[in-house]
């Protein structure tokens, strides 16, 4: 690693999906980076989350109710999965992974 940088650790996160009766129907596993070890000004510069102000949401809902508009809502859980990074990020080798050579 370059001087002044440290690798971000990785962690496995496991989750069980169950049906209505509590029976396990699916096992899920994700490998996630422990981003909380990054240091401001060293590993990243600006951090923000694009969040709508509550007043804006209320205004749109009031307009929709007044004008008889239909309102649709959606949640995007993968918003940051495909983002482009300006910084170089170093992560540790995944547990149990052995690179040949």
C-alpha positions in Angstrom: 0.0 0.0 0.0 1.1 3.6 -0.6 2.4 5.5 2.4 -0.3 7.0 4.5 -3.1 4.7 3.3 -4.6 1.6 5.0 -6.7 -1.1 3.6 -10.3 -1.2 4.5 -11.3 -4.5 6.1 -14.0 -6.7 4.8 -16.8 -8.6 6.7 -19.2 -11.3 5.7 -22.9 -10.5 6.5 -25.3 -13.5 6.5 -29.0 -13.3 6.4 -31.8 -15.9 6.4 -35.0 -15.4 4.4 -38.0 -17.1 5.9 -41.6 -17.8 4.7 -44.8 -16.9 6.6 -44.4 -20.0 8.8 -40.9 -19.2 9.8 -39.2 -21.9 7.6 -35.9 -20.9 6.1 -36.3 -20.6 2.3 -33.1 -18.8 1.3 -29.6 -18.1 2.7 -28.0 -14.8 1.6 -24.4 -13.7 2.0 -22.8 -10.4 1.3 -19.2 -9.3 1.5 -19.1 -5.7 2.8 -16.4 -3.1 3.3 -15.9 -1.7 6.8 -16.0 1.9 5.5 -16.2 3.3 9.0 -12.4 3.1 9.4 -11.9 5.7 6.6 -10.5 9.1 7.7 -11.9 12.5 6.5 -9.4 14.4 4.3 -7.2 11.2 3.8 -9.5 8.6 2.5 -12.3 10.8 1.3 -13.2 14.5 0.9 -17.0 15.2 0.7 -19.8 13.0 2.0 -23.4 13.7 1.5 -26.6 11.8 1.0 -29.2 13.3 -1.3 -32.2 13.4 0.9 -35.4 15.3 0.3 -36.5 17.9 2.9 -39.7 17.0 4.7 -41.2 20.4 3.7 -40.7 19.5 0.0 -42.5 16.2 0.4 -45.4 17.8 2.2 -45.7 20.5 -0.5 -45.8 17.9 -3.3 -48.4 15.8 -1.4 -50.5 18.8 -0.8 -50.4 19.8 -4.5 -51.2 16.2 -5.5 -54.2 16.1 -3.1 -55.5 19.5 -4.3 -55.2 18.7 -8.0 -56.2 15.0 -7.8 -52.9 13.7 -9.0 -51.8 10.1 -8.3 -48.7 9.8 -6.1 -46.2 6.9 -6.5 -43.4 6.1 -4.2 -40.3 4.1 -4.7 -37.2 3.2 -2.7 -33.8 2.6 -4.4 -31.7 0.4 -2.3 -28.9 0.0 -4.8 -28.3 3.8 -5.3 -24.6 3.7 -4.4 -23.7 0.3 -5.8 -22.8 1.5 -9.2 -21.4 5.0 -8.4 -18.1 6.1 -9.7 -15.3 6.9 -7.2 -12.8 9.7 -7.7 -10.6 8.3 -4.9 -8.5 5.1 -5.0 -9.8 2.7 -2.3 -7.8 -0.2 -1.0 -9.5 -3.2 0.6 -8.1 -6.2 2.4 -8.1 -9.6 0.7 -11.4 -11.4 1.4 -11.2 -14.0 4.2 -10.4 -17.4 2.8 -9.3 -16.1 -0.6 -5.8 -17.1 -1.6 -4.3 -15.4 -4.7 -1.9 -17.6 -6.7 1.4 -15.8 -7.6 
